[in-house]
Amino acid sequence: MIFAVLSVLAPYALAASALLAIPIIVHLLKPRKVRQTPFSSLRWLHLTRQHLTRRIRWHQFLLFLLRAAFIVLLVLALARPIFSTGQEGKPAERFIVLDVSRSMKYKDGDRPSVMDNARELAAQLVRQALPEDRTALLLTSNRTDVLCPLGPDAEDCLAALSTVRAGNADTDLGSALPVIRSMLSGCRPGADVRIAFITDNYQRNWDQAAIATFLQDVPSPPQVKIIDVAPPHPHNAWIAGARFQGAADEASGQPARIIVQLGCSSDEAQERTLTLTDLSPLKDQTRNILLQPGRLTTVDFEVPAGFNVADKIARLQLTPSDRLPEDDQFWLPLAPRGTQVLVIEPESPRKDRYHPAFPLRTAIDVLGQEGMYAWQRVSKSHREVTPKDVAGAEVIVLADVPDVSEPVRHAIEERVRTGGGLAIFLGPHVQGSFYNTKLASALQPGKGLLPLPLKSAVPADNRLAPMTRVSWSHPLFASMLDPIVGDLGQVRFRSYYLFDDSPRGNVLAWIDDKSPALVEHALEAGKVLVVNTTPNADWSDLAGRASFVPLIDRMLAHLSGGGSRRQFRAGDEIALTIDKTDDAVRVTTPADASLVPTLKPAGERTMLRLPPQDEPGVYLVRSNDRTRPFVVQVGVGDSVLAPADAALLRQWWQPANLEIVRAESGSAGIAAERLPLWPLILAVASFLLLTETFIVTWLCPKATPAVAHGIVHRRGLLASSPKTASPEAR
């Protein structure tokens, strides 16, 4: 049951109520006797004096009440009382999560930006804490930072809150939940847990897997409020991606192409202009395009045959800029060939379409012709693959292989550490002993290729196991919510692996909430993805889904980001490899600022690391009199301004009590929860002071002689003149 609670923020101020003694002392020390003046022996004069004394005592009592009430109200105002609703008056552990992602930069003309309104709401929530509450303030985009730890003094962070600005990283509100869970370890027994998300509340902001994991770990369901600060009718256009497709035969003289994909989120079509620049000495090229909502539009630019593309980065600009301008530009590093993908397969008597890796081969070949990154596939069996094959690949795929030779295993590990990507598909051919002893590291789990040891393969429980708790906000699933290819959440599993320990990597999806379906693991400059199914239809129907080919494309792009493409997302840590050098290495930002990287030997090369960078554009690495560029792009996750489904969010948050409110202005939706009373008390106190001043002035004979004369005349005191005296007086 919800109860009304009246409490004060500064209870020690109530000690000032001792000031109430001041009007009492004044009235006690004021002379009570009326000075008697000798006069003629008229009996009625004595009676009149008695009436006058009673009138003065009545006014003194009224003035005392007004003065005492003024002091009491002034003390109460200093104590800052607050009227609020709470669960039986329990103390609360309050967590205010402020979204500072790129979509919060949305600004419509001269109106305040979404971030400005959100910052004002966060400050109001901080001020509404009760004395027994503890408040934490968190800032979240693709990761979460703690601006103010859990404690009673959250108002001390208001100065820092006023300087908070939105960045260029995508939104992942689920990243705040593990931080909140760690803070709850010191939660007071019996205290309520209240979480307030101040966000624009788009569908891609939320992560079902993170919510489910959080609700499993918390001791009791929290009270969750989502304050939606999104504009009423948002629209945006963006560059979804681009690729460079060289001529099939460079000697043929055929031009190469730059293929660009653009998206639009709006109620109607938008006319825009796309410009290709920064390919000196080539002239700039422009295309006038009509963007349709909910569809990807493809635009081609030609690059003349023979043009030297080494270390060249093309810049694409969409004009005019809209209300989210950061995704209206894109930088594309040009490469003379596509990215090589090495598929290591098991030896099998099954050929062609019945081979275990056939669907995977087909998907990569299709993407090599039509995909965004022109993948070039090389397939080798696990017996014939060599370390040289591994060294030349940007991405390595272990497609349900039993094992590999020790030199190949060492080459794979070295390639991943220096920026390559590895995808591991599990299946019936996998030898658990090899994976657990050679790919996983028992003593240092984070240092192995396999982030967690395998236990055993099991069939689904008399049915097809569903894929659950998918991290839709992860960049790997950037296009997986598309209505045409959005059947990834409908994948069903017949068999899967259990694991010996809890996952140490980033679990992106689960199988029936029992075992990880997809695990991401970072190993120095490279990435590893573990897929808990076969690349064909033996263990699941993933290979037959419409989302299979787009998923493979996203996987390869995600795994190859730190290699030859040298592209990173804003807000992500940067790790890449460079040639060994004895000279100082300097990194220059797009704004011409200098960064000092961290360098570490990595075999025959050197690994370069930088903290997450928020500024998009071209960065230059200078060493050994050579300059090599890399690119930081804004993610496209925050470009799709599709509102979250309230019913779906409530389902994800069950059994927690979820409330979603719209905040059209700075105080909408939260003022009724905790109402400060001190402004009202000060207003009443001011009114009482004015009333007391008026009464004193009205009763003062010097200030108002006419009033005093009227009072004396009506009481039968001495008349003003003998002519006006009454007959009785005479």
C-alpha positions in Angstrom: 0.0 0.0 0.0 1.2 3.5 -0.8 1.3 5.9 2.2 1.7 9.7 2.3 4.9 10.7 4.1 5.8 14.1 5.5 9.5 14.5 6.4 12.2 17.2 6.6 15.5 17.4 4.8 17.2 19.5 7.5 15.8 18.2 10.9 18.5 20.0 12.9 17.0 23.3 11.8 14.1 22.6 14.1 16.3 23.5 17.0 15.7 27.1 15.9 12.2 26.8 17.3 13.7 28.1 20.5 13.3 31.5 18.9 9.6 31.2 19.8 10.6 32.4 23.3 11.3 35.9 21.8 7.6 37.0 21.4 6.8 35.5 24.8 9.5 37.4 26.5 8.5 40.6 24.7 4.9 40.2 25.9 5.9 39.3 29.4 8.2 42.2 29.9 5.8 44.7 28.4 4.2 46.9 31.2 0.7 45.8 31.9 -0.5 48.6 34.2 -2.1 51.7 32.8 -0.8 54.9 34.3 -3.5 56.6 36.4 -4.0 60.4 36.1 -5.8 62.3 38.8 -9.1 63.7 37.6 -12.3 64.9 38.8 -14.5 62.5 40.7 -16.6 61.3 37.9 -17.7 57.7 38.4 -18.1 56.8 34.7 -14.4 57.5 34.0 -13.4 54.5 36.0 -15.7 52.3 34.1 -14.4 53.5 30.8 -10.8 52.7 31.8 -11.9 49.1 32.4 -13.4 48.7 28.9 -10.2 50.2 27.3 -7.9 47.8 29.2 -9.9 44.7 28.0 -9.7 45.9 24.3 -5.9 46.3 24.5 -5.5 42.7 26.0 -7.4 41.2 23.1 -5.2 42.8 20.5 -2.1 41.8 22.4 -3.2 38.2 22.3 -3.8 38.4 18.5 -0.4 39.9 17.9 1.3 37.3 20.0 -0.3 34.5 17.9 0.8 36.2 14.6 4.4 36.7 15.8 4.7 33.2 17.2 3.2 31.6 14.0 5.6 33.6 11.9 8.7 32.3 13.8 7.3 28.7 13.8 6.7 28.8 10.0 10.2 30.3 9.4 11.8 27.5 11.4 9.8 24.9 9.4 10.9 26.4 6.1 14.5 26.2 7.2 13.9 22.5 8.0 12.8 22.0 4.3 9.8 19.7 4.7 8.9 17.4 1.8 5.6 15.7 1.1 6.1 12.3 -0.6 4.6 8.9 -1.2 6.4 5.8 -0.1 6.1 2.2 0.8 5.1 2.4 4.5 7.7 5.2 4.9 10.6 2.9 4.2 14.0 4.4 3.4 15.0 4.0 -0.3 18.1 3.2 -2.3 17.6 5.5 -5.3 19.5 5.1 -8.6 19.1 7.9 -11.2 20.4 6.7 -14.6 20.9 9.6 -17.0 21.2 8.7 -20.7 24.2 10.6 -22.3 24.3 8.8 -25.6 24.3 10.5 -29.1 20.5 10.4 -29.6 20.2 12.7 -26.6 21.7 15.5 -28.7 18.5 15.8 -30.7 17.7 19.5 -30.9 14.7 21.0 -32.7 15.5 24.6 -33.8 15.8 27.0 -30.9 14.2 24.7 -28.4 16.3 23.2 -25.6 17.9 19.9 -26.6 16.7 16.6 -25.2 19.8 16.5 -23.1 19.0 19.9 -21.5 15.6 18.7 -20.4 17.0 15.4 -19.1 19.7 17.2 -17.1 17.0 19.4 -15.4 14.9 16.3 -14.6 17.9 14.6 -13.1 18.7 17.6 -10.8 15.0 17.7 -9.7 15.1 14.0 -8.8 18.3 14.4 -6.8 16.8 17.3 -4.8 13.7 15.3 -3.9 15.6 12.7 -1.8 14.3 12.2 1.8 16.7 12.4 4.7 16.7 8.6 5.1 17.3 7.9 1.4 20.6 7.3 -0.4 21.0 8.4 -4.0 23.4 7.4 -6.8 23.7 9.2 -10.1 24.9 7.2 -13.1 25.8 8.4 -16.7 25.3 5.8 -19.4 25.8 5.5 -23.1 27.6 2.3 -24.4 29.1 2.0 -21.0 28.2 3.4 -17.5 30.2 5.8 -15.4 29.3 6.7 -11.8 29.0 10.5 -11.3 27.9 10.2 -7.7 28.2 6.9 -5.6 25.3 5.7 -3.4 25.1 8.0 -0.4 23.0 10.7 1.4 24.9 13.6 -0.2 23.9 13.4 -3.9 23.2 17.1 -4.0 27.0 17.7 -3.9 27.1 16.3 -7.4 24.7 18.9 -8.9 27.6 21.2 -9.9 29.1 18.3 -11.8 25.8 17.4 -13.3 25.3 20.8 -14.8 28.4 20.3 -17.0 27.4 16.9 -18.3 27.0 16.7 -22.1 25.8 14.0 -24.4 28.6 12.1 -26.3 28.7 10.2 -29.6 28.4 6.7 -28.4 25.3 4.5 -28.9 22.9 3.8 -26.1 23.1 0.7 -23.9 21.0 1.2 -20.8 21.6 -2.4 -19.8 25.2 -1.5 -19.1 24.0 0.4 -16.0 22.4 -2.7 -14.4 25.6 -4.5 -13.4 26.9 -1.3 -11.9 23.6 -0.9 -9.9 23.8 -4.6 -8.8 27.3 -4.1 -7.5 26.1 -1.1 -5.4 23.2 -3.1 -4.0 25.7 -5.4 -2.2 25.7 -2.7 0.5 22.0 -2.2 0.5 20.3 -1.6 3.8 17.9 -4.4 4.9 14.3 -3.4 4.3 15.1 -0.5 2.1 13.2 0.0 -1.2 15.2 -0.1 -4.4 14.1 2.6 -6.9 15.6 3.0 -10.3 14.8 6.0 -12.5 15.9 6.0 -16.1 15.9 9.4 -17.8 16.2 8.6 -21.5 14.6 9.2 -24.9 13.4 5.5 -24.6 14.0 4.2 -28.1 13.7 0.5 -28.8 17.5 0.0 -29.3 18.3 1.5 -25.9 17.2 -1.6 -24.1 18.9 -5.0 -23.7 16.5 -7.9 -22.7 19.4 -10.1 -21.6 20.8 -7.5 -19.3 17.4 -6.9 -17.7 16.8 -10.6 -17.2 20.2 -11.2 -15.6 19.8 -8.2 -13.3 16.3 -9.3 -12.1 17.7 -12.8 -11.3 20.5 -11.3 -9.1 18.6 -8.7 -7.1 17.2 -9.8 -3.8 13.7 -8.3 -4.4 12.0 -6.7 -7.4 12.8 -3.0 -7.7 10.5 -0.1 -8.4 11.5 1.2 -11.9 10.5 4.4 -13.5 11.3 5.4 -17.1 11.0 9.1 -17.8 10.7 9.5 -21.5 12.2 12.8 -22.7 12.1 12.0 -26.5 10.6 14.6 -28.8 7.0 13.9 -30.0 7.8 13.3 -33.7 11.5 12.6 -34.2 13.0 12.1 -37.6 16.5 11.5 -38.8 18.5 10.4 -41.9 21.9 8.8 -41.7 24.7 7.0 -43.6 24.3 3.3 -42.5 27.5 2.1 -44.1 29.8 2.1 -47.1 32.3 -0.2 -48.8 34.9 0.0 -51.5 34.5 -2.5 -54.3 37.6 -2.7 -56.6 37.4 -4.0 -60.1 37.4 -7.8 -60.5 40.4 -7.5 -62.8 42.5 -4.3 -62.2 44.2 -4.7 -65.6 40.8 -4.5 -67.4 40.6 -0.8 -66.8 37.2 -1.0 -65.3 36.4 1.6 -62.6 36.0 0.7 -59.0 32.9 1.6 -57.0 32.1 3.1 -53.6 28.7 1.7 -52.5 26.9 3.6 -49.8 23.8 2.7 -47.9 21.5 5.3 -46.2 18.6 5.0 -43.9 15.7 7.2 -42.9 13.6 7.4 -39.8 10.6 9.7 -40.5 6.9 9.9 -41.2 7.6 10.9 -44.9 10.3 10.7 -47.5 13.2 13.1 -47.3 15.2 14.7 -50.1 18.9 14.9 -49.4 22.2 15.3 -51.2 25.2 12.9 -50.7 28.7 14.2 -51.4 31.9 12.2 -51.9 35.1 14.2 -51.0 38.7 14.0 -49.8 39.9 11.8 -52.8 42.4 14.3 -54.2 43.1 14.8 -57.1 39.6 13.5 -57.9 36.8 16.0 -58.0 34.0 15.9 -55.5 30.9 13.9 -56.6 27.3 14.5 -55.5 24.1 12.6 -55.8 20.5 13.9 -55.1 18.6 11.1 -53.4 15.1 10.5 -52.0 15.1 8.6 -48.8 12.2 6.4 -47.9 11.3 5.7 -44.3 12.1 2.2 -43.0 14.2 1.3 -46.1 17.9 1.3 -47.0 18.8 3.3 -50.0 21.9 2.4 -52.0 24.0 4.9 -53.9 27.1 4.2 -56.1 30.1 6.4 -56.8 32.7 5.5 -59.5 36.5 5.6 -58.8 38.6 5.7 -62.0 40.7 2.7 -62.8 44.3 3.0 -61.8 43.6 5.5 -59.0 46.0 4.9 -56.1 43.9 4.2 -53.1 46.7 3.3 -50.7 46.0 5.0 -47.3 43.2 7.0 -48.8 40.1 7.7 -46.8 37.0 9.0 -48.5 34.6 11.3 -46.7 30.8 11.0 -47.3 28.6 13.9 -46.3 24.8 14.0 -46.2 23.3 17.5 -46.6 21.5 19.4 -45.3 22.3 18.3 -41.8 19.4 17.3 -39.6 18.7 17.3 -35.9 21.2 14.5 -35.3 24.1 15.7 -37.5 26.9 13.3 -36.3 25.6 10.4 -38.4 25.4 12.5 -41.6 29.1 11.9 -42.3 31.1 8.8 -42.8 34.8 8.0 -43.4 35.6 5.1 -45.6 39.2 3.7 -45.7 39.9 2.4 -49.2 41.6 -0.9 -49.7 42.6 -2.5 -53.0 41.0 -5.8 -52.1 38.4 -7.3 -49.9 39.0 -8.7 -46.4 40.1 -12.3 -46.4 38.2 -14.8 -44.3 39.7 -18.2 -43.5 37.1 -20.9 -42.9 38.6 -24.0 -41.2 36.3 -26.9 -41.7 36.1 -30.5 -40.4 37.0 -33.3 -42.7 33.8 -34.9 -43.8 32.6 -37.4 -46.5 29.5 -35.2 -47.0 30.1 -33.0 -50.0 28.5 -29.9 -51.6 25.3 -28.8 -49.9 25.6 -31.6 -47.3 28.9 -30.5 -46.0 28.9 -29.1 -42.4 30.2 -25.7 -43.5 28.2 -25.4 -46.8 25.7 -22.7 -45.5 28.6 -20.7 -44.0 30.6 -20.9 -47.3 27.6 -19.8 -49.3 26.8 -16.9 -47.0 30.4 -15.5 -47.2 30.4 -15.9 -51.0 27.2 -14.0 -51.4 28.5 -11.3 -49.1 31.7 -11.1 -51.1 29.6 -10.1 -54.1 26.8 -8.1 -52.6 27.9 -7.3 -49.0 29.4 -4.1 -47.6 32.9 -5.4 -47.1 33.7 -7.6 -50.1 34.7 -10.7 -48.1 37.1 -13.1 -49.8 36.8 -16.6 -48.6 39.5 -19.3 -48.3 38.4 -22.7 -47.0 40.8 -25.3 -45.6 40.2 -28.5 -43.7 41.5 -28.7 -40.1 44.2 -31.1 -41.4 45.5 -29.1 -44.3 45.5 -25.6 -42.9 48.9 -24.0 -42.3 50.2 -21.1 -40.2 50.7 -19.1 -43.4 47.0 -19.4 -44.2 46.2 -18.0 -40.7 48.7 -15.1 -41.0 47.1 -13.9 -44.2 43.5 -13.9 -42.9 41.7 -11.0 -41.3 39.0 -13.3 -39.8 39.4 -17.0 -38.9 36.3 -19.2 -38.5 36.5 -22.6 -36.8 33.4 -24.2 -38.3 32.7 -27.2 -35.9 36.3 -28.5 -36.2 37.6 -31.2 -33.9 41.1 -29.7 -33.4 44.0 -28.1 -35.2 47.7 -28.7 -35.1 49.8 -26.9 -32.4 51.5 -24.6 -34.9 48.2 -23.5 -36.3 46.7 -23.0 -32.9 49.7 -20.8 -31.9 49.3 -18.9 -35.2 45.6 -18.3 -34.5 46.3 -17.0 -31.1 49.0 -14.7 -32.3 46.8 -13.4 -35.1 43.9 -12.6 -32.8 46.2 -10.9 -30.3 47.5 -8.6 -33.1 44.1 -7.5 -34.3 42.5 -10.4 -36.1 39.1 -11.9 -35.4 38.0 -15.5 -34.5 34.6 -17.0 -34.7 34.1 -20.5 -33.1 31.1 -22.5 -34.1 30.5 -25.5 -31.8 29.0 -28.8 -32.9 29.2 -32.6 -32.8 32.7 -32.7 -34.2 34.3 -30.6 -31.4 36.7 -32.5 -29.1 36.1 -31.0 -25.7 39.5 -32.0 -24.3 41.3 -30.1 -27.1 39.2 -26.9 -26.6 39.5 -27.0 -22.8 43.2 -27.6 -22.7 44.5 -25.7 -25.8 42.0 -22.9 -26.5 40.9 -22.2 -22.9 43.2 -21.1 -20.2 42.3 -22.6 -16.8 44.7 -20.4 -14.8 44.0 -17.2 -16.7 40.5 -17.5 -18.3 40.7 -14.0 -19.9 43.9 -14.9 -21.7 42.7 -17.8 -23.8 40.9 -18.0 -27.1 37.9 -19.8 -25.5 36.5 -17.6 -22.7 34.9 -20.5 -20.8 35.5 -24.3 -20.7 33.1 -26.7 -22.3 31.2 -29.3 -20.3 29.0 -31.5 -22.5 26.7 -31.4 -25.5 23.0 -32.0 -24.6 19.8 -32.2 -26.5 17.0 -29.7 -25.9 14.4 -30.8 -23.3 11.9 -32.7 -25.5 11.3 -29.6 -27.6 13.1 -27.0 -29.6 14.9 -24.6 -27.2 14.3 -20.9 -28.0 16.9 -18.1 -28.2 16.3 -15.8 -25.3 17.7 -12.6 -23.7 19.2 -11.2 -26.9 21.3 -8.1 -26.5 19.6 -6.1 -29.3 21.5 -3.0 -28.4 24.9 -4.6 -29.3 26.4 -3.4 -32.6 26.4 -7.1 -33.8 22.6 -6.9 -34.0 22.4 -3.4 -35.5 20.1 -4.5 -38.4 18.6 -7.6 -36.9 15.4 -5.9 -35.8 14.5 -5.2 -39.5 11.1 -6.6 -40.3 12.5 -8.5 -43.3 15.5 -10.1 -41.7 14.3 -9.8 -38.1 13.7 -13.5 -37.3 16.9 -14.0 -35.3 14.8 -14.1 -32.1 12.8 -17.0 -33.5 15.8 -19.3 -33.8 15.3 -22.8 -32.2 18.0 -25.2 -31.0 17.9 -29.0 -31.0 21.2 -29.4 -29.2 23.8 -27.2 -27.6 26.8 -27.2 -25.2 26.7 -26.6 -21.5 29.7 -24.9 -19.9 31.7 -25.8 -16.8 31.7 -22.3 -15.3 29.7 -19.1 -15.5 30.5 -17.0 -18.6 33.4 -14.6 -18.3 32.8 -13.0 -21.6 30.0 -10.8 -22.8 27.0 -13.1 -23.3 25.0 -11.6 -26.2 22.2 -14.2 -26.2 21.1 -17.3 -24.3 19.5 -20.7 -25.2 16.3 -21.1 -23.1 18.0 -19.2 -20.3 20.2 -22.2 -19.6 23.3 -21.8 -21.7 25.0 -19.0 -23.6 24.1 -18.9 -27.3 26.6 -16.2 -28.3 29.6 -15.0 -26.3 31.9 -12.1 -27.1 35.5 -12.2 -25.8 38.3 -9.6 -26.3 41.9 -10.8 -26.5 44.3 -7.8 -26.6 43.7 -6.2 -30.0 41.4 -8.9 -31.4 38.0 -10.3 -30.7 36.5 -13.8 -30.4 32.9 -14.8 -30.9 31.7 -18.2 -29.6 28.5 -19.5 -31.3 26.9 -22.4 -29.5 25.6 -24.2 -32.6 26.7 -25.6 -35.9 27.1 -23.5 -39.0 24.5 -25.8 -40.7 21.1 -27.2 -39.7 22.4 -30.1 -37.5 21.9 -28.3 -34.1 19.6 -25.4 -34.9 17.6 -23.8 -37.7 19.8 -20.7 -37.7 21.3 -21.4 -41.1 17.8 -21.5 -42.6 16.7 -18.2 -41.2 16.5 -15.0 -43.2 18.7 -13.4 -40.6 21.6 -15.9 -41.1 23.4 -14.0 -44.0 23.0 -10.6 -42.4 24.2 -12.0 -39.1 27.4 -13.5 -40.7 28.0 -10.2 -42.4 27.7 -8.4 -39.0 29.9 -11.0 -37.3 32.7 -10.6 -39.9 32.6 -6.8 -39.8 32.6 -6.8 -36.0 35.6 -9.2 -35.8 37.7 -7.4 -38.5 37.4 -3.9 -37.0 40.8 -3.8 -35.4 42.6 -5.2 -38.5 43.2 -3.8 -42.0 39.9 -1.9 -42.0 41.1 0.0 -38.9 37.6 1.3 -38.0 36.3 1.8 -34.5 33.1 3.0 -32.9 32.9 6.2 -30.8 33.2 5.2 -27.2 35.0 1.9 -27.8 38.6 1.3 -26.7 41.1 1.4 -29.6 43.6 -1.4 -30.0 45.6 -2.0 -33.2 49.0 -3.2 -34.2 51.8 -1.2 -35.9 55.3 -2.0 -37.1 58.0 -2.1 -34.4 59.7 1.1 -33.9 62.3 2.8 -31.6 60.9 6.2 -32.3 58.2 7.9 -30.4 54.7 7.2 -31.6 52.2 10.0 -31.7 48.5 10.0 -32.5 46.8 13.1 -33.9 43.0 13.5 -33.5 40.7 15.1 -36.1 40.9 18.3 -34.2 44.7 18.2 -34.4 45.2 17.4 -30.7 48.0 14.9 -29.7 47.4 11.6 -27.9 50.0 9.5 -26.1 49.2 5.8 -26.8 50.2 2.8 -24.7 52.6 0.5 -26.5 53.2 -3.2 -25.9 55.3 -5.7 -27.8 53.1 -8.2 -29.7 55.4 -10.8 -31.4 57.1 -9.2 -34.3 54.9 -6.1 -34.1 53.8 -3.5 -31.5 50.3 -3.2 -30.1 49.0 0.4 -29.7 46.2 1.1 -27.3 44.1 4.3 -26.7 41.3 5.0 -24.3 37.8 5.3 -25.9 37.6 8.3 -28.2 34.4 10.2 -28.6 35.4 12.5 -31.5 34.5 10.9 -34.9 36.9 11.4 -37.9 40.3 10.4 -39.1 43.1 9.8 -36.6 46.8 9.6 -37.7 49.4 7.4 -36.2 52.9 8.7 -36.9 56.1 6.6 -36.3 59.2 5.7 -38.3 58.6 8.6 -40.7 55.3 6.9 -41.7 51.8 8.0 -41.2 48.9 5.5 -41.0 45.3 6.5 -40.5 42.5 4.9 -38.7 38.8 6.0 -38.4 36.4 6.5 -35.5 32.8 6.4 -36.6 29.6 7.1 -34.7 27.5 4.0 -34.4 24.2 3.7 -36.2 22.3 2.2 -33.3 21.1 5.6 -32.1 20.1 6.7 -35.6 16.9 4.7 -35.7 14.5 6.7 -33.7 11.9 4.0 -33.1 10.0 4.4 -29.8 10.2 1.4 -27.4 7.1 -0.8 -27.1 5.8 -0.1 -23.6 4.0 -3.5 -23.3 7.2 -5.3 -24.3 9.3 -3.3 -21.8 6.8 -4.2 -19.0 7.1 -7.9 -20.0 10.9 -7.7 -19.9 10.9 -6.0 -16.5 8.4 -8.4 -14.8 8.1 -9.0 -11.8 9.5 -5.5 -11.2 7.0 -2.6 -10.9 7.6 -0.5 -14.1 6.1 2.9 -14.7 6.7 4.9 -17.9 5.9 8.6 -17.9 6.3 11.2 -20.7 8.2 14.4 -19.8 7.1 17.0 -22.3 8.6 19.7 -20.1 11.2 19.9 -17.4 9.1 18.8 -14.4 6.4 16.6 -16.0 5.8 13.3 -14.4 7.9 13.6 -11.3 6.7 16.6 -9.3 3.9 14.7 -7.6 6.2 12.1 -6.2 8.1 14.3 -3.7 6.7 17.8 -3.3 8.8 20.4 -1.4 6.7 22.4 1.0 9.1 25.2 2.1 8.1 27.6 -0.7 4.4 27.4 0.4 5.4 27.8 4.1 7.5 30.9 3.3 4.6 32.4 1.4 2.2 31.9 4.4 4.8 33.3 6.8 5.2 36.4 4.7 1.4 36.8 4.7 1.3 36.6 8.5 4.1 39.1 8.8 2.3 41.6 6.6 -0.9 41.0 8.6 0.9 41.6 11.9 2.4 44.8 10.5 -0.9 46.1 9.3 -2.7 45.5 12.7 0.1 47.2 14.6 0.0 50.2 12.2 -3.8 50.3 12.4 -3.8 50.3 16.2 -1.1 52.9 16.6 -2.7 56.3 17.5 0.2 58.3 16.0 0.0 56.4 12.7 -3.8 56.5 12.4 -5.3 59.2 14.6 -8.7 59.0 13.0 -9.0 55.4 13.9 -7.8 56.0 17.5 -10.3 59.0 17.8 -13.1 56.8 16.5 -12.3 54.1 19.1 -12.2 56.6 22.0 -15.5 58.3 20.9 -17.4 55.0 20.5 -16.2 53.9 24.0 -17.5 57.0 25.6 -14.2 58.5 26.5 -13.7 62.3 26.7 -15.2 63.9 23.7 -13.2 66.0 21.4 -15.1 69.1 22.4 -17.8 70.1 24.8 -20.1 70.8 21.9 -19.9 67.2 20.7 -20.2 65.5 24.1 -23.2 63.4 24.7 -25.9 64.5 27.2 -24.9 61.6 29.5 -21.3 62.9 29.5 -22.4 66.2 30.5 
